[in-house]
Amino acid sequence: MVLALRQVIEARGGISEAARKSGLARQSIYRALSPNGNPTITTLAQLTSVAGLQFTLSKSSH
């Protein structure tokens, strides 16, 4: 999911634009969206919003 989000962000203006819109440092975004990245839920929510997407968590029905 994280790598797909990176592709969407790159297609919609790039990491620099996402940094400007989100207030996150470019380096933090690169690190969070790297193959070994471990972004927080807050970071994911900010970046999905910048990408024009919605990040939603819901309780499993199991």
DRENKOLTI-692339 format. One record per atom (N, C-alpha, C): residue in three letters; x, y, z. Coordinates in steps of 0.02 Angstrom, whole numbers, plus 50000, padded with zeros to 5 digits. Example, Ala and Ser with C-alpha at 12.3 -4.5 7.8 and 13.67 -1.06 7.14 Angstrom:
<nodes>
ALA506604971650390 ALA506154977550390 ALA506604983550390 SER506424988850354 SER506844994750357 SER506455000250394 
</nodes>
This chain:
<nodes>
MET500414994050000 MET500005000050000 MET500435006350000 VAL500975006250039 VAL501395012150045 VAL501735013749978 LEU501965008749943 LEU502295009949878 LEU501785012449827 ALA501175009949831 ALA500645012349785 ALA500495019749800 LEU500475021549864 LEU500355028549883 LEU500915032949856 ARG501525030549859 ARG502085034449831 ARG501995035649757 GLN501775030549721 GLN501665031249649 GLN501115036449634 VAL500585036349674 VAL500045041149665 VAL500305048249678 ILE500685049049733 ILE500955055649750 ILE501415058149695 GLU501835053749669 GLU502295055749615 GLU501905057649552 ALA501355054249539 ALA500955055849480 ALA500555062349488 ARG500435064349550 ARG500035070249563 ARG500435076149588 GLY501035076949563 GLY501425082949579 GLY502095081549611 GLY502205075549636 GLY502855073649663 GLY502915074649738 ILE503475072149763 ILE503615072249834 ILE503685079449859 SER504015083749821 SER504105090749842 SER503435094249851 GLU502985092949805 GLU502315096049809 GLU501935093249869 ALA501995086749881 ALA501675083649939 ALA501955086550004 ALA502605087750005 ALA502915090750064 ALA502645097850076 ARG502595101650023 ARG502335108450029 ARG501615108450055 LYS501205104150027 LYS500495103950046 LYS500385101050115 SER500785096250135 SER500675092750198 SER501045095950257 GLY501575099750242 GLY501985102450296 GLY502505097550321 LEU502545091650290 LEU503045086750309 LEU503685088050270 ALA504245086250299 ALA504895087050265 ALA504945081950208 ARG505235084150152 ARG505325079650095 ARG505675073150115 GLN506205073750154 GLN506585067850175 GLN506145063150216 SER505715065850257 SER505265061650297 SER504785057850252 ILE504545061050200 ILE504085057750153 ILE504455052250115 TYR505045053750090 TYR505445048650055 TYR505555042550101 ARG505735043850163 ARG505875038450211 ARG505235034550225 ALA504685037950237 ALA504045034650253 ALA503795030350196 LEU503905032650134 LEU503645029050076 LEU504155024650042 SER504715023350075 SER505225018850048 SER505015011650060 PRO505325006850025 PRO505144999850035 PRO505214997550108 ASN505675000550145 ASN505774998850216 ASN505455003950262 GLY505045008350235 GLY504735013650274 GLY504235010850324 ASN504125014550377 ASN503655012650429 ASN503265018850451 PRO502855021650405 PRO502515027950421 PRO501995027050476 THR501895032450513 THR501365032450564 THR500685033150530 ILE500165031650566 ILE499495032550539 ILE499365039850523 THR499625044250564 THR499545051450552 THR499875053450486 THR500485050950474 THR500825052450411 THR500445049650352 LEU500205043550357 LEU499815040550303 LEU499185044650289 ALA498845046850342 ALA498245050850333 ALA498405057450298 GLN498945060750317 GLN499135067050286 GLN499305066050212 LEU499685060850197 LEU499895059750129 LEU499325057350084 THR498875053250110 THR498315051150069 THR497865057150054 SER497795061650101 SER497395067650090 SER497705072050036 VAL498365072950040 VAL498725076849989 VAL498645073649920 ALA498625067049919 ALA498555063449855 ALA497845063349829 GLY497385066349867 GLY496685066449846 GLY496315060049862 LEU496575056349910 LEU496275050049931 LEU496035050650003 GLN495675045550025 GLN495435045450094 GLN495705039250129 PHE495985040150188 PHE496255034750228 PHE495745033150282 THR495485026950282 THR494975025050330 THR495155018450363 LEU495065018150428 LEU495145012050466 LEU494455010150492 SER494295003750490 SER493655001550516 SER493734994950552 LYS493284993650597 LYS493294987450636 LYS493124981550590 SER493494976250598 SER493374970250560 SER492714967050581 SER492384963850534 SER491744960650550 SER491844953650579 HIS492464951450587 HIS492604944750613 HIS492574944650687 
</nodes>
